[in-house]
Amino acid sequence: MKPEFILLCMDTGPWEEGFFLERPNRFLAVVELGGAPVKAHVPDPGRLRELLHPGARVRLRPADRPGRRTAWDLIGVECPEGWVNIDSRLPNLLFAEALREGWLEEFTSVRRITPEYRYGESVLDFLLEGDEPPCLVEVKGCTLAVEGLALFPDAPTSRGTRHLEELMSAAREGYRACAVFVVKHPGARVFAANAATDPLFAQTLGRAALAGVEIIPYLAPWRGREIRLERRLPSRDP
């Protein structure tokens, strides 16, 4: 995959810009919009502390369901390098669309895509079938980057660790197993596990790589109206 080659773009639709005020809980933010405070749903359960600080410029999208308790979704936050999408639904949508369009060199022989495939004690994001052995894929979104280093997770994730264990089990059974990280921070140049925040996840990611699980980070920055799945990032060993 050539670093400068844009794989896929998705239009983000209309939005309004405001200023972040506070986050009373994981899924609720208060934003100043047009000079007045409004409540917005936060579609990312991560901590986002490095992004969501008082006064940060944010993007809100109108809720897609009438009568909802919050009339807005908080979908983006500005950082020094640009905009970061924080909609946790986007990585799976972007990856699935790239698969259907055949843009990913790592997944060129896919003929059938089964989302939310149950394996072991978990539901993994995708089962891919084609000429190669069946492939199980778990997709994670990454919003944190420090001095060019993309870090996942930004909060401890027992669920993420369990998914890696399932992928290792699948690899032992003959599946191709992949952990895909969609890095949405525009300043990211390299990907690594966030051992300071979740040492168990970092250790498990290292074991997974040694067990044959493929670690595949893609850069997906928000440029203009589009989220672009641009290129694969190099990984730093956990």
NORPEQUI-V586492 format. One record per residue. N is the residue number from 0. PHI is phi in radians with two decimals (* if undefined). OMEGA is omega in whole degrees, -180 to 180 (999 if undefined). Layout:
[[N/PHI/OMEGA] [N/PHI/OMEGA]]
This chain:
[[0/*/-179] [1/-1.32/-176] [2/-1.00/-176] [3/-1.52/-173] [4/-1.47/179] [5/-1.46/-177] [6/-1.37/-172] [7/-2.78/176] [8/-2.15/174] [9/-2.21/178] [10/-1.26/-176] [11/-1.52/178] [12/1.36/-176] [13/-1.28/176] [14/-2.64/172] [15/-2.11/179] [16/-1.86/178] [17/-2.59/-177] [18/-2.25/-179] [19/-1.18/178] [20/-1.92/-178] [21/-2.81/179] [22/-2.28/-177] [23/-1.05/174] [24/-2.63/-173] [25/-1.00/-172] [26/-1.90/-177] [27/-2.32/175] [28/-2.23/172] [29/-1.94/-174] [30/-2.23/172] [31/-1.45/-178] [32/-2.27/-179] [33/1.08/178] [34/1.52/-179] [35/-2.23/178] [36/-1.32/175] [37/-2.29/177] [38/-1.68/-179] [39/-2.37/174] [40/-1.30/176] [41/-1.78/-175] [42/-1.48/178] [43/-2.59/-177] [44/-1.38/180] [45/-1.14/-178] [46/-1.24/177] [47/0.99/-175] [48/-1.13/-179] [49/-1.29/-178] [50/-1.88/-174] [51/-1.56/175] [52/-2.09/-176] [53/-0.92/-180] [54/1.65/179] [55/-1.11/178] [56/-1.35/-176] [57/-2.31/176] [58/-2.06/-180] [59/-2.05/175] [60/-2.03/178] [61/-1.02/179] [62/-1.06/-177] [63/-1.58/-180] [64/-2.28/-180] [65/-1.04/176] [66/1.46/179] [67/-1.20/-177] [68/-1.09/176] [69/-1.96/-175] [70/-1.49/-175] [71/-2.34/167] [72/-1.93/175] [73/-1.52/-171] [74/-1.93/-177] [75/-2.68/179] [76/-2.35/178] [77/-1.47/173] [78/-2.20/-178] [79/-0.98/-177] [80/-1.55/-178] [81/2.54/-177] [82/-1.92/178] [83/-2.05/174] [84/-1.35/-179] [85/-2.06/175] [86/-1.46/-175] [87/-1.21/177] [88/-1.41/-172] [89/-1.15/-176] [90/-0.95/179] [91/-1.15/179] [92/-1.11/-178] [93/-1.16/-180] [94/-1.13/-179] [95/-1.11/179] [96/-1.15/177] [97/-1.10/176] [98/-1.08/-178] [99/-1.09/-180] [100/-1.45/179] [101/1.27/-175] [102/-1.53/-172] [103/-1.69/-179] [104/-1.06/-178] [105/-1.30/-175] [106/-2.40/-173] [107/-1.52/-174] [108/-1.81/-177] [109/-1.28/178] [110/-2.02/-180] [111/-2.44/-179] [112/-2.07/177] [113/-1.99/179] [114/-1.39/175] [115/0.88/-177] [116/-1.61/-180] [117/-1.38/176] [118/-2.44/-179] [119/1.06/-179] [120/-1.70/-175] [121/-2.25/168] [122/-1.91/180] [123/-1.57/-169] [124/-1.15/-175] [125/-2.56/161] [126/-1.93/180] [127/-1.95/-179] [128/-2.21/-180] [129/-3.03/-178] [130/-1.27/-177] [131/-1.49/173] [132/-0.99/178] [133/-0.98/-172] [134/-2.11/174] [135/-1.75/-176] [136/-2.25/170] [137/-2.01/-176] [138/-1.91/177] [139/-2.18/175] [140/-1.70/-178] [141/-2.12/-179] [142/-1.99/-174] [143/-1.73/172] [144/-2.51/180] [145/-2.23/180] [146/0.89/176] [147/1.50/-178] [148/-1.73/175] [149/-1.31/-175] [150/-2.20/175] [151/-2.30/0] [152/-1.58/174] [153/-1.72/174] [154/-2.66/180] [155/-0.94/-177] [156/-2.37/176] [157/-1.16/178] [158/-1.11/179] [159/-1.09/178] [160/-1.12/179] [161/-1.08/178] [162/-1.10/177] [163/-1.12/177] [164/-1.07/179] [165/-1.14/178] [166/-1.13/177] [167/-1.11/177] [168/-1.07/179] [169/-1.11/179] [170/-1.08/179] [171/-1.15/-179] [172/-1.51/176] [173/1.80/174] [174/-1.26/160] [175/-1.42/-176] [176/-2.24/-175] [177/-2.37/170] [178/-1.88/-177] [179/-1.80/178] [180/-2.02/177] [181/-1.63/-174] [182/-1.58/-173] [183/-1.73/179] [184/-1.51/-174] [185/-1.20/-180] [186/-1.55/-175] [187/-1.31/176] [188/-2.18/-179] [189/-2.45/179] [190/-1.95/175] [191/-2.68/172] [192/-1.26/-179] [193/-1.56/-176] [194/-1.17/-179] [195/-1.18/-178] [196/-1.54/-178] [197/-2.47/-178] [198/-1.07/180] [199/-1.16/177] [200/-1.08/-179] [201/-1.07/178] [202/-1.10/-179] [203/-1.19/177] [204/-1.11/176] [205/-1.10/178] [206/-1.12/-180] [207/-1.10/179] [208/-1.07/179] [209/-1.19/-179] [210/-1.49/176] [211/1.80/176] [212/-1.32/180] [213/-1.44/178] [214/-1.78/-171] [215/-2.21/175] [216/-1.66/175] [217/-2.02/174] [218/-1.48/-179] [219/-2.39/-179] [220/-1.40/178] [221/-1.76/-179] [222/-2.13/-177] [223/1.13/179] [224/-1.64/-170] [225/-2.07/167] [226/-1.68/-173] [227/-1.98/171] [228/-1.44/-164] [229/-1.63/-172] [230/-2.80/176] [231/-1.46/178] [232/-1.64/171] [233/-1.21/-180] [234/-1.96/172] [235/-1.66/-179] [236/-1.01/178] [237/-1.07/999]]
